């Protein structure tokens, strides 16, 4: 794949809010458990891409769907 890919993704307003809230909640949880780790929005996005991309497929109507994670059933 030789063509370059866009380095930015435009989020919907609600997605950005939810992502910010999740980053805050995870950072707070880490700090409350004695770990001084800051989880940024980009940390969460990279983690989600790395761990869920393989489970994205299409259904019979051509719409995006998440396939079940086979590791959970093993």
Secondary structure, DSSP 4 states (H G I P E B T S, - for coil): --S---S--PPPHHHHHHHHHHHHHHHHHHHHTT---PPPHHHHHHHHHHHHGGGEEE-TTS-EEEPP-HHHH-
